[in-house]
Amino acid sequence: MSELTTGERAELEALRARVAELERERVEQIARTNAAIAEAQERAYWLDRWHLDLNALMERPGASEFRAVIRIVRAVMRRAKLLKRRLLG
């Protein structure tokens, strides 16, 4: 096998660095995916344990109104927390 030129050696090192970077990104993505799956499994476990069928629950009359109320309450809570942080911070 012939010796590499300086340019080829530099290109090879750049490619190795890129591969290492992609491998780190892949490991991070796998960790995030595993965390998301674990969270979904946890939620599904409790829904099953409590015998809740969200699809059936959301088809009931008043479900969309209930979700709207929850969204409003969450928005108010977020703004209250933000205001608290601004006042105390």
N, C-alpha and C positions, 0 to 999 in steps of 0.2 A: 504494500500500500504506500502510495506516495505521501510525502510530507504536505501539510496544509500551508497555504499561503497565509499571510497576515490577514488579508481580507476575509478569507474563508474561515479562519480561526475566529475572527471577530463576529462573523455571521453565525457561526456555530454557537458561540457563547450567548449571543442575543437570543437565539432560538431556545437554548437551554433555559435562559432566564424567563422567557415567555412561557415555556412549558411549566416551570416551577410556579409561576404566578397563576396560571390556569388551574393547576392542581390545588393551590391554596384556595382559590375561588370555589372550586368544586367541593372541597371539604367543608367550607363555610355554607355553601348552598345545601349540602346534604344535612348538615347540622340544623339549619333553619327548617328544612323539610321535615326532618324527624321530630323537631319540636312542635311543628304545626300538626303533624299526624298524632302525636301524643295528646295534644290539647283536644283535638277532635274526638279521639277515642275516650278521653275523660268525660267530655260532654255527652257523648253517646251513651256511655256507661250510666251516668246519672239519669239521663232521660229514660233509659230502659228500666233502671231501678225504680224510678218514680212512676213507671207505666204511662209516660207522656208521649203522645204522638203529635209532634208539632204540625204535621200536615193537616191532620184532622182538627187540631185546635185552631189553626189559622183559617179554616173553612167555615168556622162557626160565625154566626151573626155578631157583629161588634168587634171582630178581630182587627180589622183595619183601623177602626177608631181607637182601639186600645193601643195599637202600635204607634199611632199618631200622638197619643198622650204620652207614651213612653219617650218618644223622640223629643217632645217638648220638655219633659222633665229632665232628660239628659242634657239638653242644650242649656237649660237654666242652671243645672249643677256645674257644667263646664264653665259657664260664665262666672258663677259664684267662686269657683276655685281659682280662676284666672284673676278675678278682682282681689281675692284674698292674697294671692301671691304678689300682686302689684302693691298692695297696701303694706304687706309685711316685708317685702323684699326690697 
